[in-house]
Amino acid sequence: MGLAVAQLGPVHLSDSRQAVVQRLLEMMREAKGRGAELVVFPELALTTFFPRYWMDEQEAQQKFFETAMPNPAVQPLFDEARKLEIGFYLGYAELTKAGKPFNTAILVDRGANIVGKYRKIHLPGHSDHKPQAPFQHLEKKFFNVGDRGFGVWDTMGARIGMCICNDRRWAETYRTMALQGAELVVLGYNTPSQNIHWNEPVHLRTTTHLLALQGNAYMNGVWVAAAAKCGSEDGFHMIGSSAIVAPTGEIVARTLGEEDEVIAVQADLRLGELFRQNVFNFAKHRRPEHYGLITGRVGAGEPLPQPPLED
Ligand code: CDT
């Protein structure tokens, strides 16, 4: 599969959706020119990463959420995708008809049909105001927890799963999709370089990001394609390092800068099969009878009682 990731540089508060869509269009054309059949755009790609700003829910919804998809601002992306016959993943803030807010991503096929929708499940950050912090991370205030599970879709000649940003750090995300036969996991992210909760060395933000992609790609025999929105948005810096990772756990392509940038590879989807039929042959080797705590507990608790040593 021709697979591209389109990293977005900063989107400032004053940038219009129309201007952002022009940048996405440019990158979609470049991805197509480099042989891509699917291009992955970032999380909340149409606006600045607004959860960094304290405001009430109503204001956030008015300024930053989409009430329809596509809508007039985004329609050119769908039109161009149809013309170029290229699929895409796009993250945006969704306000449903019932008024529920979600951090959402869609999968659009080469005929510009929305074939899949995912609503972010692992919402990081907080819901209270932290006036002492250099910025906020208000995903828990602005979004509901996703209500659609970790879906996987047979589309564009591949079995594709979607997740969003913080989901990529959780083993459960990938395993749930791999158990549905996923061959490729696509995701977008906005990762602030600075940790507002503890004094974490800045380089660790990139290390843990890549570690999560690489480890989970390998342990699940899947390709992973991850697109950042990055650089300094009105002075608030976020990491780049958008990447395409093979089921070997190796990085096949990685962005160099923190501006708009396309990376593209020919992803051999059969590569994952080697892992899924051997070291990670789930049907042969998994032992779910010993994994009960994974769904039975949320936080860590006491050690389980052990059988007597002599038993
Ligand atoms: N957007 C998003 O989910 N960002 C989070 C920051 C959490 S701090 C580690 C992320 O996991 O990148």
Boltz pocket constraint, residues with backbone or C-beta under 6 A from the ligand:
constraints:
  - pocket:
      binder: B
      contacts: [[A, 43], [A, 122], [A, 124], [A, 125], [A, 164], [A, 165], [A, 166], [A, 167], [A, 169], [A, 189], [A, 190], [A, 191], [A, 192]]
      max_distance: 6.0
